[in-house]
Amino acid sequence: MANYAIFDEQYYLASYPWLKPAIDAGIIKSGREHFENFGRAAGLTKVSRYFDEDTYLAGNPDLAAFVRTVNPNAPLQPDSITSSNSATMKAVAGRKYRPNTTKISI
């Protein structure tokens, strides 16, 4: 199971406001439930103000093609990489995380 410790419910719902009516109607329980069941596969990468996929890929351009190949709509998820991609996994493991320092208001 993936670790979504960085997931920020308020940020996700502010980024994707069209989810609120579905939560209010009881179709989904939360933004996190939506992300885990649908959003991740759909490429909804705005899960935290502290991570921005575009910024990460700009700093690691050699990974962009890989991210788009594994799932063209989704962010890089190391737990979804198979062991047959060990060279890629080694490349990913050596990356430095560069936090998104853009200030936003909610």
C-alpha positions in Angstrom: 0.0 0.0 0.0 1.3 3.4 -0.9 2.1 6.0 1.8 0.1 9.3 1.3 1.4 11.0 4.4 1.9 14.2 2.4 -1.7 14.2 1.3 -3.5 17.5 2.2 -7.3 17.2 2.1 -8.0 20.9 2.0 -5.4 21.5 -0.7 -6.7 18.7 -2.9 -10.3 19.8 -2.6 -9.3 23.5 -3.3 -7.4 22.2 -6.4 -10.3 20.1 -7.6 -13.4 22.0 -6.4 -15.7 19.9 -8.6 -15.3 17.1 -6.1 -17.1 18.9 -3.3 -20.7 18.2 -4.6 -19.8 14.5 -4.9 -18.7 14.5 -1.2 -21.7 16.4 -0.1 -24.0 14.0 -1.9 -22.3 11.0 -0.3 -21.0 9.6 -3.6 -17.4 9.7 -2.2 -16.4 10.1 1.5 -13.5 12.4 1.1 -10.9 13.9 -1.2 -8.4 11.3 0.0 -10.8 8.5 -0.9 -11.2 10.0 -4.4 -7.5 10.4 -4.9 -6.7 6.8 -3.8 -9.5 5.3 -5.9 -9.6 7.6 -8.9 -7.5 10.7 -8.8 -4.1 9.0 -8.7 -4.9 7.0 -11.9 -6.3 10.1 -13.5 -3.2 12.1 -12.9 -4.6 14.5 -10.3 -1.2 15.4 -8.8 -2.1 18.4 -6.7 -2.1 16.5 -3.4 0.0 18.9 -1.3 1.3 22.4 -1.4 4.7 20.9 -0.6 5.0 18.9 -3.9 4.6 20.0 -7.4 5.2 17.4 -10.1 6.0 19.9 -12.8 8.7 21.5 -10.7 10.1 18.1 -9.8 10.3 17.0 -13.4 11.8 20.3 -14.4 14.6 19.5 -12.0 14.8 15.9 -13.2 14.1 16.1 -17.0 15.4 12.6 -17.6 12.6 11.2 -15.6 9.8 13.0 -17.5 9.6 10.4 -20.3 9.5 7.6 -17.7 6.7 9.2 -15.7 4.7 9.6 -18.9 5.4 6.0 -20.0 4.4 4.3 -16.8 1.1 6.1 -16.7 0.7 9.1 -19.0 -1.8 10.7 -16.7 -0.4 9.9 -13.3 2.5 11.2 -11.1 5.5 9.1 -10.5 4.7 6.5 -7.8 7.7 4.4 -6.8 5.5 1.6 -5.4 4.1 1.1 -8.9 7.5 0.4 -10.5 8.2 -3.3 -11.0 11.5 -4.9 -10.0 12.3 -5.3 -13.7 12.9 -1.6 -13.8 15.8 -1.7 -11.4 17.9 0.7 -13.3 15.1 3.2 -13.3 14.4 2.6 -9.6 18.0 3.3 -8.8 17.8 6.6 -10.7 14.6 7.5 -8.9 16.0 6.6 -5.5 19.0 9.0 -5.9 16.8 12.0 -6.6 16.7 15.0 -4.2 13.3 16.3 -3.4 12.9 20.0 -4.1 9.9 21.4 -2.3 7.5 23.7 -4.0 8.0 27.0 -2.3 5.3 28.9 -4.1 2.9 30.6 -1.7 -0.7 30.0 -2.2 -3.9 31.2 -0.5 -6.8 29.0 0.2 
